[in-house]
């Protein structure tokens, strides 16, 4: 079995999840880290035993030893860095969001096709145990026809969260607020577990952080599925704490609800509740154990030369959905995908 040599671009908080997961894989070694702030790269290298340090990612990409690049940089850098890495013959695992625009996401997919390498996007919550259980229940068909669903993310982000990373809170660099950063995972789960979305009607607002950020801290979305299903979604960064993520899916024979790591199924007047809290949490504010499982699966797909479950085609859907939501909020009308 081939041993993969990998590199991390961007040594902020999320990179720790990647480095921890890589260190748990027998056939993968991180040989390089890169950050424009050399001190961050040095700290990451020291903590995880990485030998090579770069401050220029283009220089790092010229290293022929590197097989895989993990992109953990600010949102606005994802697309170009991924395209450059693919053009240099590297497999790429990129943090969410895939890109800030649909056009850039399509360019990333084209670069993947041209390179013959693999591009994956970190929608790690798909791998959480509670989510996997929920999907299995829905796929079994026992609950019958899908009628509708709702999702909710009520978290807290204070002014210090934004001041510590100046790229956050700006349309040009973050690409949005709570929707594109914190709530994007739950939006992804909502459409992935239910049905393709054909239209959206949305509203966004900046309720508590108006003097701190230019993007939204609160949003509500109505999504219509291809067969008329109505999916409701609410997200805010103004809650008093980081509450458990909620997802509820209603079908003709019953419903299934997830609150954090707990899944409850109601059918014919009977309810069963299962707690999936056994999985570890990687890093502050990251729900579940999905990062480690996703990264392990990504390397398995590279090794076996098979498609990755959260590849470019899947991830483009989230970029298109976000684009439609923001367009609807700006224009004050329903937008069709």
C-alpha positions in Angstrom: 0.0 0.0 0.0 1.4 3.4 -1.0 2.4 5.8 1.7 1.0 9.3 1.0 2.9 12.5 1.7 0.8 15.4 2.4 1.0 19.2 3.1 -1.3 21.7 4.9 -1.9 25.2 3.6 -3.2 27.5 6.4 -2.3 26.8 10.0 -5.3 28.3 11.8 -7.7 26.5 14.1 -9.2 24.2 11.6 -5.8 22.9 10.5 -5.4 21.2 13.8 -8.4 18.9 13.0 -6.6 17.9 9.8 -3.2 17.4 11.4 -4.7 15.3 14.3 -6.5 13.1 11.8 -3.4 12.7 9.5 -1.4 11.6 12.5 -3.9 8.8 13.2 -3.4 7.4 9.7 -0.6 4.8 9.3 -0.1 5.4 5.5 -0.2 9.2 5.6 2.6 11.6 6.7 2.4 15.3 6.8 5.8 16.5 5.5 5.0 20.3 5.1 3.0 23.1 6.5 2.5 26.5 5.0 1.2 29.8 6.3 2.0 33.4 5.4 2.6 34.0 9.1 5.7 32.0 9.7 5.1 31.8 13.4 1.9 29.9 12.8 3.6 27.5 10.5 6.4 26.9 12.9 4.1 26.3 15.8 2.1 23.7 13.8 5.3 22.0 12.6 6.6 21.8 16.2 3.3 20.5 17.6 2.8 17.8 15.0 6.4 16.9 14.1 6.4 18.3 10.6 9.8 18.9 9.0 9.2 21.4 6.2 7.9 25.0 6.7 6.8 27.3 3.9 5.4 30.8 3.7 4.7 30.7 0.0 2.3 28.0 -1.1 3.4 28.2 -4.8 6.9 27.2 -3.7 5.4 24.4 -1.6 3.5 23.1 -4.6 6.7 22.7 -6.5 7.9 20.1 -4.0 7.6 16.8 -6.0 7.4 14.7 -2.8 3.9 16.1 -1.9 1.0 13.9 -3.1 -1.9 15.6 -1.3 -2.6 19.2 -0.2 -5.1 20.1 2.5 -6.4 23.7 2.0 -7.3 25.2 5.4 -7.1 28.9 4.4 -9.6 31.7 4.5 -12.6 31.2 2.2 -11.6 33.6 -0.5 -8.3 31.7 -1.1 -9.9 28.2 -1.6 -10.6 28.2 -5.3 -7.3 29.5 -6.6 -5.2 27.4 -4.3 -7.1 24.3 -5.1 -6.8 25.0 -8.9 -3.1 25.6 -8.6 -2.5 22.5 -6.5 -4.5 20.3 -9.0 -2.5 21.8 -11.9 0.7 20.8 -10.0 -0.5 17.2 -9.9 -1.6 17.1 -6.3 -4.8 15.6 -4.9 -6.7 18.2 -2.9 -8.9 18.2 0.2 -10.4 21.6 0.7 -12.2 23.1 3.7 -15.7 24.4 3.1 -17.0 26.4 1.4 -15.8 25.0 -1.9 -15.7 28.5 -3.4 -17.3 31.9 -3.0 -19.0 31.8 -6.5 -20.6 29.2 -8.6 -18.2 30.1 -11.4 -15.1 29.5 -9.3 -16.6 26.2 -8.1 -17.0 25.0 -11.7 -13.4 26.1 -12.5 -12.3 23.9 -9.6 -14.2 20.9 -10.9 -12.8 21.5 -14.4 -9.2 21.6 -12.9 -9.9 18.3 -11.2 -11.1 16.7 -14.4 -8.1 18.0 -16.4 -5.6 16.9 -13.7 -6.8 13.3 -13.2 -6.5 13.9 -9.5 -9.1 13.9 -6.7 -10.7 17.0 -5.2 -12.7 16.6 -2.0 -14.6 19.2 0.1 -14.9 19.0 3.9 -18.5 18.4 4.6 -17.5 16.2 7.5 -20.8 16.3 9.3 -22.1 13.8 6.8 -19.8 11.3 8.5 -21.1 11.9 12.1 -22.7 8.8 13.6 -26.0 10.5 14.3 -26.3 11.7 10.7 -25.4 8.3 9.3 -28.1 6.7 11.4 -30.6 9.3 10.3 -29.8 8.7 6.6 -30.0 4.9 7.0 -33.5 5.3 8.6 -34.7 7.5 5.7 -33.2 5.3 3.0 -34.9 2.2 4.5 -38.2 3.7 3.4 -40.1 2.7 6.5 -41.1 6.3 7.2 -42.7 6.6 3.7 -42.9 9.6 1.4 -41.0 12.8 2.4 -43.3 15.7 3.3 -41.0 18.4 4.6 -38.2 19.2 7.0 -36.6 21.9 9.1 -33.1 22.7 10.3 -31.8 25.1 12.9 -28.3 26.3 13.9 -28.4 28.7 17.0 -24.8 29.5 17.9 -22.8 32.4 19.4 -20.0 34.4 17.8 -18.8 37.4 19.7 -16.9 40.5 18.4 -13.6 38.9 19.5 -14.2 36.0 17.1 -14.2 38.4 14.2 -11.5 40.7 15.3 -9.1 37.8 15.8 -9.5 36.9 12.0 -10.0 40.1 10.0 -11.0 38.2 6.9 -14.2 37.1 8.6 -17.2 39.3 8.6 -16.5 40.7 5.1 -18.4 39.8 1.9 -15.2 39.9 -0.2 -13.2 37.5 1.9 -15.7 35.4 3.9 -18.4 35.4 1.2 -21.2 35.8 3.8 -21.8 35.3 7.4 -23.5 32.6 9.5 -24.9 30.9 6.4 -21.6 30.3 4.5 -19.5 29.7 7.7 -21.3 28.1 10.6 -24.6 26.9 9.0 -23.3 25.6 5.7 -22.9 22.1 7.1 -26.5 21.9 8.3 -27.8 23.4 5.0 -25.8 20.7 3.3 -27.3 18.0 5.5 -30.8 19.3 5.0 -30.7 19.0 1.2 -28.6 15.8 1.2 -31.0 13.9 3.5 -34.1 15.1 1.8 -34.4 16.2 -1.8 -33.0 18.4 -4.5 -34.0 22.1 -4.0 -35.5 23.9 -6.9 -36.3 27.3 -5.4 -35.6 29.4 -2.3 -37.0 32.4 -0.6 -34.7 33.9 2.1 -34.1 36.8 4.4 -30.9 37.8 6.1 -30.1 40.4 8.8 -27.4 41.6 11.1 -29.1 41.8 14.4 -26.4 42.1 17.1 -23.1 42.5 15.3 -24.0 45.4 13.0 -21.0 47.5 14.3 -18.6 44.6 13.9 -19.4 42.8 10.6 -20.9 43.7 7.2 -22.4 40.2 6.6 -25.4 38.5 8.1 -25.5 37.1 11.6 -29.1 35.8 11.2 -31.0 34.1 8.3 -34.2 32.3 7.6 -34.8 30.3 4.4 -37.7 28.5 2.8 -36.6 25.9 0.2 -38.9 24.1 -2.1 -38.1 20.6 -3.2 -38.6 19.1 -6.7 -41.9 17.5 -5.6 -43.2 20.5 -3.6 -41.5 19.5 -0.3 -41.1 22.5 2.0 -37.8 22.8 3.9 -37.4 25.4 6.6 -34.1 26.6 7.9 -33.1 29.1 10.5 -29.5 30.2 11.6 -28.1 32.8 13.9 -24.8 33.7 15.5 -26.7 35.7 18.2 -27.7 32.9 20.5 -26.5 32.9 24.1 -24.5 29.8 23.5 -23.6 27.2 20.9 -26.8 25.1 21.1 -27.0 21.6 19.5 -27.8 21.5 15.8 -31.3 20.4 15.1 -32.7 18.6 12.0 -36.2 17.2 11.7 -37.6 15.3 8.7 -41.3 14.6 8.4 -42.6 11.8 6.3 -46.1 10.3 5.7 -45.6 7.4 8.3 -43.6 9.3 10.9 -40.6 11.5 11.5 -37.0 11.4 12.5 -35.3 14.2 14.5 -31.7 14.8 15.3 -30.6 17.1 18.2 -26.8 17.2 18.4 -25.8 13.5 18.7 -29.3 12.3 19.6 -31.7 10.8 17.1 -35.4 10.2 17.8 -37.7 8.3 15.5 -41.5 8.6 15.9 -43.7 6.1 14.1 -47.2 4.9 14.8 -47.3 6.7 18.1 -44.1 5.1 19.4 -40.8 7.0 19.8 -37.3 5.5 20.0 -34.3 7.7 21.1 -30.7 6.8 20.5 -27.7 8.7 21.7 -24.6 8.7 19.4 -22.3 10.7 21.6 -19.5 8.0 21.7 -17.7 9.8 18.9 -14.9 12.2 19.9 -15.0 15.9 19.1 -12.0 17.3 17.2 -11.4 20.9 18.3 -13.4 23.7 19.8 -16.9 24.2 18.4 -16.6 21.4 15.9 -19.6 19.0 16.3 -19.0 15.3 16.1 -16.1 13.1 14.9 -16.6 13.6 11.2 -13.3 15.2 10.3 -11.3 12.2 11.1 -13.6 9.8 9.3 -13.9 12.0 6.3 -10.1 12.4 6.0 -9.6 8.6 6.3 -12.2 8.0 3.6 -10.5 10.6 1.3 -7.2 8.8 1.4 -9.0 5.4 0.9 -10.5 6.8 -2.2 -7.2 8.1 -3.5 -5.6 4.7 -2.8 -8.4 2.7 -4.5 -8.8 5.3 -7.3 -12.5 5.6 -6.7 -14.8 8.7 -6.4 -15.0 10.5 -3.1 -18.5 10.9 -1.6 -18.1 14.6 -1.1 -16.5 15.4 -4.4 -16.8 18.5 -6.6 -20.2 17.5 -8.0 -21.7 17.2 -4.5 -20.1 20.4 -3.2 -21.1 22.6 -6.1 -24.7 22.0 -5.0 -24.0 23.9 -1.7 -22.4 26.8 -3.6 -25.4 27.0 -5.9 -27.8 26.9 -3.0 -26.0 29.6 -1.1 -25.8 31.8 -4.2 -29.6 31.5 -4.6 -30.2 32.2 -0.9 -28.2 35.4 -1.0 -29.7 36.5 -4.3 -33.2 36.0 -2.8 -32.4 37.9 0.3 -31.0 40.8 -1.7 -33.8 40.9 -4.3 -36.6 40.2 -1.9 -38.1 37.5 -4.1 -38.1 33.7 -4.7 -35.1 32.5 -6.7 -35.0 29.4 -8.9 -32.0 27.2 -9.1 
